[in-house]
Amino acid sequence: INAEYMGIYLNGTQVASSSTSATATPTGALNVGFPSYAGNTNPFIGMIADVAIYNRVLSGSEITQWNSYPGNPEPRNLGLAALSSNGLARTPPMGWNSWYYYQTGVTETNIKNNADALVSTGLSALGYSYVTLDANLASRVGGVIQLNSTNFPSGGTALGTYIHNDGLKFGFYGAPGTATCSNIAGSGDYGYENVDATTFTSWGVDFYKDDWCGAGTAYSAVMPWTVGTWTQAQLLMPTYLYQFMAQQFRATGRSVVFGESSLPSYVSTPTYSWAPGAGLNMYRNQNDIQPSWTTQAGDGQGIVSNIEGQAGSYVYAAPGQWNDPDILQCGMNGVNTVYYGIGTITDSQCQAQFTMWTIFAAPLMLAAPPSTMSANTLATVGNLDAIAIDQDVFGVEGQRISTTTCGSVHCEIWARPISGAGGKCAIALLNEDTSSHSMTATFSTISGVIPSCGSGPYPITLNVWGNWPTCPSNHPCTLR
């Protein structure tokens, strides 16, 4: 989804010029949740356009018209051409994130201890390399972001150095508005994008998670035009906001993996075709996830809901650009997450989530401190075969092959093609129910959805969790 800011476009056809008012209603595949688009009198409100239109740079006269529009506080080129790849995150990023366990109570000691734990548990050697401080306990002093001195007395540079000395990478969190989700005034990047990019890279930040919090507030405060119930601020496409910050990071010369989180629903459904051109390496395409299999009281939704929501997302994933269904909840059983309820995830549910995230080619970010993980949890998140599937160089996200009702939920078959001589395919049989159910998978069915998986029969060459039937040594198991 991409916008032409100087006119209204539907399916690539201009239906209103930049100097006239219009009435139009988005329809079909391009309807991403906007209300009826009626009574528009502002020529600068663009409708949704096909992805190809994004590469059109606004003409000089159009930019002049935008910049001279009465009351316009954003005299920037909104017609930036799509960014090329930054060459980073060619496989899904892996690491640990502070948010779900510590939330706004996180401290410098917490971050250092978890960095050390990634090393001592051996997880860093398996690829878990990012340590992300995800709760921007920072404020702006003299125009520059500074970490909360109570929680982080040594400051950002010293924290980055500590993480790097462990052989790991430093992840940080922000937002394109005036404040992050912590609601600390001035903690967002709005109006300070270039300053903040310079500050964060001087700390040694290697990964930046840009949340949507505060963006709507910031822009609605200065751009009060309205269309029905939607403000012009809400209609400004994140392609611009995120791309502008991506450019600031690139200008510093430091390699920074760039991800976004929590886009408003009218943007995140149903497409992320705009995201790579905005300079993003990963993008949250599901709601905040709870440490529970099914949805419980609190913010967010259960693991099953995020799995179900992932169907169809595969078309937006590729090396360097990954769908992110949120953080792994393995090891969070019994943890009071405040916003998301008390963790109820079991070992088998942890294994199921991890399995599906590898089928999704999703970033593998841990929520629980590695030092608190049980042997079973460590064995799950440290399974080399499962990790190899997630990190496969093809970078092809899996697809749902079939779904049937099992109790109040579903039994599903998913598959993804992976690299290897002769072609290989990873297959997952997912039972979302708490009771046992029989499932049948055939290559003829799988190849009907993913032709590259072939029609079989083929031998099962890798049994990731040991759950397939035991195969006699002289007669390999075959999926028919």
C-alpha positions in Angstrom: 0.0 0.0 0.0 1.4 3.3 -1.0 0.1 6.8 -1.4 0.2 9.4 -4.1 0.0 12.6 -2.0 -0.9 14.9 -4.9 -3.9 13.0 -6.2 -6.3 10.2 -5.7 -5.4 6.8 -7.3 -7.3 3.6 -7.4 -5.6 0.6 -9.1 -3.0 2.9 -10.6 -5.5 5.2 -12.3 -5.8 8.8 -11.3 -9.4 9.7 -10.6 -8.8 13.2 -9.3 -6.1 15.8 -10.0 -4.0 17.5 -7.3 -6.0 20.7 -7.7 -9.5 19.5 -7.4 -11.8 18.0 -4.8 -13.2 14.5 -5.2 -15.5 11.9 -3.8 -14.2 8.3 -4.0 -14.6 5.1 -2.1 -11.7 2.6 -2.0 -12.8 -0.8 -3.1 -11.6 -4.4 -3.7 -8.1 -5.5 -2.9 -7.0 -1.9 -2.2 -9.5 -1.4 0.6 -7.4 -1.5 3.7 -9.9 -0.4 6.2 -10.6 3.3 5.4 -14.1 4.6 6.0 -16.0 6.0 3.0 -13.8 8.5 1.4 -16.4 11.3 0.8 -16.4 15.0 1.0 -12.7 15.5 0.4 -11.8 19.1 -0.1 -8.0 18.9 0.7 -6.0 18.2 -2.5 -3.2 16.7 -0.5 -5.0 13.7 0.8 -3.8 10.8 -1.3 -5.7 7.5 -1.7 -4.2 4.1 -1.7 -2.2 3.2 -4.8 -0.7 0.1 -6.3 2.9 -0.6 -5.2 4.3 0.3 -8.6 3.2 3.9 -8.2 5.4 4.4 -5.1 8.4 4.7 -7.3 7.0 7.9 -8.9 8.8 10.9 -7.5 6.6 14.0 -7.2 7.4 16.7 -9.7 9.0 20.0 -8.7 5.8 21.9 -9.1 3.9 19.3 -7.0 6.5 19.6 -4.3 6.3 23.4 -4.4 2.5 23.1 -4.1 2.8 20.8 -1.1 5.3 23.0 0.6 3.3 26.2 0.0 0.0 24.7 1.2 -1.4 27.0 4.0 -0.4 25.7 7.4 1.7 22.9 6.1 4.3 22.2 8.8 6.1 19.4 6.9 8.1 21.0 4.0 9.8 17.7 3.1 9.8 15.8 -0.1 7.0 13.3 0.3 7.8 11.8 -3.1 11.0 10.0 -2.1 11.7 7.1 -4.4 11.7 3.7 -2.8 15.0 2.9 -1.0 17.2 0.1 -2.2 18.1 -2.7 0.2 20.6 -1.9 2.9 22.0 -5.4 2.5 21.3 -6.4 6.1 19.3 -9.1 7.8 19.6 -11.5 5.0 18.3 -14.1 7.4 15.7 -13.3 10.1 17.4 -11.6 13.1 17.7 -13.5 16.4 18.2 -12.3 19.9 16.5 -11.3 23.1 14.1 -8.4 23.8 13.5 -6.8 27.2 9.9 -5.7 26.8 7.6 -8.6 27.9 9.6 -9.6 31.0 10.8 -6.2 32.3 8.6 -3.6 30.5 9.3 -0.1 31.8 11.1 -1.4 34.9 14.1 -2.6 32.9 17.6 -1.5 34.1 21.1 -1.4 32.9 21.9 -4.4 35.1 19.0 -6.4 33.5 20.4 -5.7 30.1 23.9 -6.6 31.0 22.9 -9.8 32.8 20.8 -11.0 29.8 23.7 -10.2 27.4 25.9 -12.3 29.6 23.3 -15.1 29.8 23.0 -15.4 26.0 26.7 -16.1 26.0 26.8 -18.4 29.1 23.9 -20.6 27.9 25.4 -21.0 24.5 22.5 -19.3 22.7 24.7 -16.6 21.2 26.7 -19.3 19.5 23.5 -20.5 17.9 22.8 -17.1 16.4 21.0 -15.2 19.1 23.0 -12.0 18.8 20.7 -9.0 19.4 20.1 -7.6 22.9 17.3 -5.1 22.6 16.4 -2.5 25.2 12.7 -2.2 24.3 11.2 0.5 26.6 12.6 3.9 25.8 13.3 5.1 29.3 14.8 8.3 27.8 14.1 11.9 27.7 15.4 14.8 25.6 17.9 17.1 27.2 19.1 20.0 25.2 17.6 18.4 22.1 19.5 15.1 22.6 18.1 11.8 23.8 19.6 10.6 27.1 18.8 7.4 28.9 17.1 7.6 32.3 20.1 8.1 34.7 18.4 6.1 37.5 17.9 3.0 35.5 20.9 3.4 33.2 23.5 5.4 35.2 26.3 4.5 32.7 24.5 5.9 29.7 23.9 4.6 26.2 27.5 4.5 25.0 28.8 2.4 27.9 25.8 0.0 27.5 26.5 -0.5 23.9 30.2 -1.1 24.6 29.3 -3.8 27.2 27.0 -5.6 24.8 29.6 -5.4 22.0 32.3 -6.8 24.4 30.1 -9.8 24.8 30.3 -10.3 21.1 26.6 -9.3 20.7 24.7 -6.5 19.0 22.8 -3.6 20.6 19.2 -3.1 19.9 17.2 0.0 20.8 13.6 1.3 20.6 12.0 4.5 19.6 9.0 6.0 17.8 8.3 8.5 15.0 6.1 10.6 17.2 6.9 13.1 20.0 6.9 10.3 22.6 7.3 6.5 22.6 4.7 4.2 24.2 6.3 5.1 27.5 4.6 8.5 27.1 7.7 10.3 28.3 7.6 13.7 26.6 10.3 14.2 24.0 11.3 10.5 23.9 10.1 10.2 20.3 12.0 11.1 17.1 9.6 13.6 15.7 11.5 16.6 14.5 14.8 15.2 15.7 15.2 12.3 13.3 18.7 13.2 12.2 19.9 14.1 15.7 18.6 10.8 17.1 20.0 8.6 14.4 23.4 10.2 15.1 23.0 9.7 18.9 21.9 6.1 18.6 24.7 5.1 16.2 27.2 6.9 18.5 26.1 4.5 21.2 26.8 1.6 18.9 23.1 0.7 18.1 22.9 -2.1 15.6 19.2 -2.6 15.5 16.4 0.0 15.8 12.8 -0.9 16.5 10.6 2.1 15.5 7.2 1.9 17.2 4.1 3.8 16.0 3.2 5.2 19.4 2.9 9.0 19.4 2.9 9.4 15.6 -0.8 10.0 15.3 -0.8 12.4 18.2 2.2 14.4 16.8 0.8 14.7 13.3 -2.8 15.4 14.2 -1.7 18.2 16.4 -0.1 20.0 13.5 -2.2 18.7 10.6 -5.9 19.0 11.7 -7.5 18.4 8.3 -10.1 15.7 8.5 -11.9 13.2 6.2 -14.9 11.8 8.0 -13.5 10.3 11.2 -10.0 10.1 10.0 -7.5 12.9 10.3 -5.0 13.8 7.7 -2.4 12.7 10.3 -3.8 9.2 10.2 -3.8 9.2 6.4 -0.2 10.1 6.1 1.4 6.9 5.0 4.1 5.3 7.2 6.1 4.9 4.0 7.2 8.4 4.6 7.7 8.4 8.3 9.8 5.2 8.4 11.7 6.0 5.2 12.7 9.3 6.5 14.2 7.7 9.6 15.8 5.0 7.6 17.6 7.6 5.5 18.9 9.3 8.7 20.5 6.0 9.8 22.0 5.4 6.4 23.5 8.9 6.4 25.5 8.0 9.6 27.4 5.3 7.7 26.6 2.7 10.4 24.8 -0.6 9.5 21.5 -0.6 11.4 18.9 -3.2 11.0 15.6 -1.3 10.9 12.3 -2.7 12.1 8.8 -1.2 12.9 6.2 -2.2 15.4 2.5 -1.7 16.0 1.3 0.1 12.9 -2.3 1.2 13.1 -4.6 -1.5 11.7 -5.7 0.5 8.7 -2.1 0.3 7.4 -1.0 -3.2 8.5 -3.9 -5.0 6.9 -3.6 -6.6 4.4 -0.3 -5.7 2.8 3.3 -4.8 3.6 4.4 -4.3 0.0 5.5 -0.8 0.9 7.8 -1.7 3.7 11.0 -2.7 1.9 10.9 0.6 -0.1 10.6 2.4 3.2 13.9 0.9 4.3 12.5 -1.6 6.8 14.1 -5.0 7.4 11.3 -6.4 9.5 7.8 -5.3 10.2 5.3 -6.3 12.9 2.3 -7.7 11.0 0.5 -9.1 14.1 -0.9 -7.8 17.3 1.1 -7.7 20.6 1.4 -11.3 21.6 0.4 -12.7 25.0 2.3 -15.4 27.0 -0.7 -17.7 26.5 -1.8 -20.1 23.8 -5.3 -18.6 23.4 -6.3 -15.0 24.1 -6.8 -14.1 27.8 -7.7 -10.9 29.6 -5.3 -8.0 28.9 -3.7 -6.3 25.9 -2.8 -8.2 22.8 -3.8 -11.7 21.8 -2.8 -15.3 22.3 -0.2 -17.2 20.2 -2.9 -19.0 18.2 -4.4 -15.8 17.0 -1.0 -14.6 15.7 -0.4 -17.9 14.0 -3.8 -17.7 12.2 -3.2 -14.1 11.2 0.0 -15.1 9.4 -1.7 -17.0 6.6 -1.1 -15.2 3.4 1.8 -13.1 4.6 4.4 -15.1 2.8 4.2 -12.8 -0.3 5.8 -10.0 1.7 8.8 -11.9 3.0 12.3 -12.3 1.4 15.9 -12.0 2.5 16.4 -8.6 4.2 12.6 -8.1 4.6 10.8 -10.2 7.2 7.2 -10.4 8.6 7.4 -10.2 12.4 4.5 -12.0 14.2 6.0 -10.7 17.5 8.3 -12.2 20.2 8.7 -15.8 21.3 7.0 -16.5 24.7 8.9 -19.6 25.5 9.9 -19.6 29.2 7.2 -17.0 30.2 5.0 -19.4 32.1 4.0 -17.9 35.5 5.4 -14.5 34.6 3.2 -11.5 35.4 3.5 -9.4 32.3 1.2 -6.7 33.7 -0.2 -5.6 30.4 -0.7 -9.0 28.9 -1.7 -11.2 31.8 0.1 -14.0 33.6 2.0 -16.4 31.4 0.4 -19.8 30.9 2.5 -21.2 28.1 3.5 -24.9 28.4 6.5 -26.7 27.1 4.5 -28.2 24.2 3.0 -24.8 23.3 6.5 -23.3 23.4 7.6 -25.9 21.0 4.6 -25.3 18.7 5.2 -21.5 18.7 8.9 -22.0 17.9 8.0 -24.4 15.1 5.6 -22.1 13.5 8.0 -19.1 13.8 10.6 -21.1 11.8 8.0 -22.0 9.2 7.2 -18.3 9.0 10.9 -17.4 8.5 10.2 -15.0 11.4 12.7 -13.1 13.6 13.5 -15.2 16.6 13.5 -12.8 19.6 13.2 -14.3 23.1 11.1 -12.7 25.8 12.3 -14.6 28.8 15.7 -14.1 30.3 17.9 -17.1 29.3 19.0 -17.5 32.9 15.4 -18.3 33.9 14.7 -20.8 31.2 14.2 -24.5 32.0 16.2 -27.2 30.4 13.2 -28.0 28.2 12.9 -24.4 27.1 16.6 -24.1 26.3 16.4 -27.3 24.3 13.5 -25.9 22.3 14.9 -22.5 21.5 18.3 -24.1 20.9 17.2 -26.8 18.5 19.7 -26.5 15.7 17.6 -28.2 13.1 14.6 -25.8 13.8 16.9 -22.8 13.8 18.4 -23.9 10.4 14.9 -24.0 8.9 14.2 -20.5 10.2 17.5 -19.2 8.9 17.4 -21.0 5.5 19.0 -18.9 2.8 16.1 -19.2 0.4 14.2 -16.8 2.8 10.8 -18.1 1.6 8.1 -17.9 4.2 5.8 -20.9 4.6 2.2 -21.2 3.6 -0.8 -22.8 5.2 -1.7 -25.9 3.2 -5.0 -26.8 4.9 -7.0 -26.1 8.0 -9.7 -28.1 9.7 -11.8 -27.6 12.8 -10.4 -29.3 15.9 -12.5 -28.6 19.0 -12.9 -24.8 19.2 -9.7 -24.2 17.2 -7.9 -25.7 14.2 -5.6 -28.5 13.0 -3.4 -27.1 10.3 -0.7 -28.2 7.9 1.9 -25.7 6.9 5.0 -26.0 4.7 7.9 -23.9 3.3 10.5 -24.8 0.6 14.0 -24.7 1.9 17.4 -25.0 0.2 19.1 -28.3 -0.5 20.1 -30.5 -3.4 17.0 -31.7 -5.3 14.7 -29.4 -3.4 13.6 -29.8 0.2 10.4 -28.8 2.1 9.8 -28.2 5.8 6.4 -29.4 6.9 4.6 -28.6 10.2 1.5 -30.3 11.5 -0.1 -28.0 14.1 -2.8 -29.1 16.5 -4.1 -25.9 18.2 -6.4 -27.9 20.5 -5.6 -29.3 24.0 -6.9 -32.7 22.9 -5.3 -35.2 20.5 -6.3 -35.3 16.9 -5.3 -37.3 13.8 -3.9 -35.4 10.9 -2.9 -36.5 7.4 -0.5 -34.7 5.1 0.2 -35.7 1.5 2.7 -34.3 -0.9 0.0 -34.2 -3.6 -1.9 -31.8 -1.3 1.2 -29.8 -0.4 2.4 -29.5 -3.9 -1.0 -28.2 -5.0 -0.2 -25.1 -2.9 3.6 -25.1 -3.1 4.6 -26.7 -6.4 8.3 -26.6 -5.6 7.7 -29.1 -2.8 6.9 -31.8 -5.5 4.3 -34.5 -5.6 6.3 -37.2 -3.8 6.6 -39.7 -2.4 9.8 -38.6 -0.6 11.7 -39.8 2.4 11.6 -37.9 5.6 15.2 -36.9 6.0 15.0 -34.8 9.2 12.8 -35.3 12.2 13.2 -32.0 14.1 11.3 -32.8 17.3 11.2 -36.6 17.1 7.4 -36.6 16.8 7.1 -38.4 13.5 6.5 -42.2 13.6 9.6 -44.3 14.3 11.2 -45.4 11.0 12.9 -48.8 10.6 16.6 -48.3 9.6 16.1 -50.3 6.5 12.9 -48.6 5.4 12.9 -44.7 5.7 9.6 -43.1 6.5 7.9 -41.6 3.5 5.3 -38.9 3.4 2.9 -39.8 0.5 
